């Protein structure tokens, strides 16, 4: 069987729906490890704060070298798909109880299927290939010029702004590395740093994950009272630093990819929002049957933004009996705040 050319592999990936494509040589990403260790030392954080499972303490060391996943690796393919679609648009500007960034997670199954198809294609032509998130995707994408880091620590692409889902394919195929050019869109702009309500963006290009609202609304760890007030009405994710970013101002919502969806095994933090295609009122999110951290965030959002204090307080009191001790603390805090 004739081996596919570098060009034909890219054509196949784009035919599967990849909006971004690049090939990186295999190496140990030492600079990634150094910067990560420095960030963790500055913020006093651990791998768990970066949403890595406690059972995987060597995660960052493992992904820093593609050969840990495929010893014979010769190239790393990175594919990306634009993830801002019409289902991410709130019915009323500023009224959504979750962010557009949460919609990006629905596109991980879509980009994963692109990676799976490309993996099968390579294997059919006699190569080894493994698809997944087994490399530092943003770091490699920046090296390829597919995007550049914004001062908010998020990858900004020239074509699609920051709403992109990425996947990697590690292969032993002898592919020619690619290189694109990504202009520095930040320059003297520091809107994201000024807009962050929790101070998570403590310096340009540096993020403290313990203070960032996106992981805060996805973790079950306690939220300090002084941080609760800064969450506003965010129930899932946070778009503030991306909304103020000029790179996202010109983006238009795409039509939804039919492969985009939330998978319970991988998106448990979004359970209870109906796939996030709808925007239920905060009062409906308080009741039993919803995940505890979702009920917690709904209570916090009500305390921060409710205009009808009586209705909000009544709803919180009505559901107190269904709260465990941990959740009850947040409901009582919200009731006290609404009574001030």
Secondary structure, DSSP 8 states (H G I E B T S, - for coil): -----HHHHHHHHHHTT-SEEEEEE--B-HHHHHHHHHHHHHHT--GGGGT--TT-TTHHHHHTBGGGT-TT--EEEEEEEE--BGGGS-SSTT--SB-HHHHHGGGHHHHHHHHHHHHHHHHHTT--EEEES-S-HHHHHHHHTS-EE-TTS-EEBTTTBT-EEEEEEEE-S-----------S-TT--HHHHH-SS----BTTB--TTT-HHHHTT--S---HHHHGGGTT-SB---HHHHS-HHHHT---B---TT----TTT-GGGTTSGGGTS---GGGGSSTTS-HHHHHHHHHHHHHH-S-HHHHHHHHHHTGGG--HHHHHHHHHHHHHHH-
